[in-house]
Amino acid sequence: MFIHRLALALGKTVRELLADLTTSELHDWQQFDAQAGLPDIAAQWQRAAAISVAGAIAGSNLETSEYVPLMAWDKTPATAQDIAKAFGNG
């Protein structure tokens, strides 16, 4: 299950991850997970959905995906306008 969680966290399929990952890198990722933990992507989406519903009730029109923290596969840094929009100031 670790490989699946790692693939999800990195935005890759298991096949892609296994094709690119060395044994040493896999060991390093396991150590990282043991010490800091991989992000729980499913929990992030569940929280985002709950926040999105609450926001909709309050009049926000942001999509659920806009409440999910930056994902590994999203290489575009947030702008000041993005941050302001996420906090309802933009």
N, C-alpha and C positions, 0 to 999 in steps of 0.2 A: 504493500500500500504506500510505502514511502516514495517509491518512484512515481506513482500516480500523483501524489500530493505535490512533489517537486515539479513534475511536468505542468500541472495546473498552475502552480505559482509562477512558473517561468513562461507560461503561455505557449507551451509546446505540446505535441503529442508524445506519448511514451516512446514511440518508435523514433521520433526526431531526437528526443533527449538521449536515448540509448546509443544512437548513432554518433552523437557529438561528445558524449561524456566519457572521460577517462576514469579508470579505477581510482586514481588519486583524487580527481574532482568529486567523484561520488562519495568517497570517504570524507572529504572536506565538507560537503553538503550535509552528510549525516552528523558530523560534529557540530556544524552550525545549527542544525535542527535540534540537536540535544541541548545546546546552550541557549539559543535565542528563539527557536521555534520558527517554522515556516508560517506564513500568513494563512489564516483560515478563510479561504476565498468564499466558501458557502456561507459562513457566518457573516462576512462582510456584505454579501448580497442580501441576506435576510435583514440585517440592520438597515441597509439602504432602502429596501422595500418598505419597512415600517416607517422610516423617516419620510419617504416619498408620500406615503398615504397621509401622514400627519401634515406634511407640507401642502398637499392638495386640499386638505380640509381648511387650511389657513390661507388658501388662495395662490399658492405657488404652482407654477407650471413646469418645474424641473422634472426631468426623467429620472427614474430610479438609478440608472447608470451614472448620473451626475453626482450621486451621493456615495459612490464607491471610491475608496482611496485609489491613488494612482497604481495601476497594475504594471507588472514587469514588462508587458508587451506594449504598453503605451509609452512611447519614447518622447512624446511631446510635453515639455514642461508647462506647468500651469502659468498663465499670465496673471497679472494683478487683477485684470477684469474677470478672469475665471474665478479667482478666489473671492472677489467681491460678490459675484453672482451666486456662488455657492452659499454665501452667508447672508444673502438677501439684501446686499448693499449696492447691487449693480444694475 
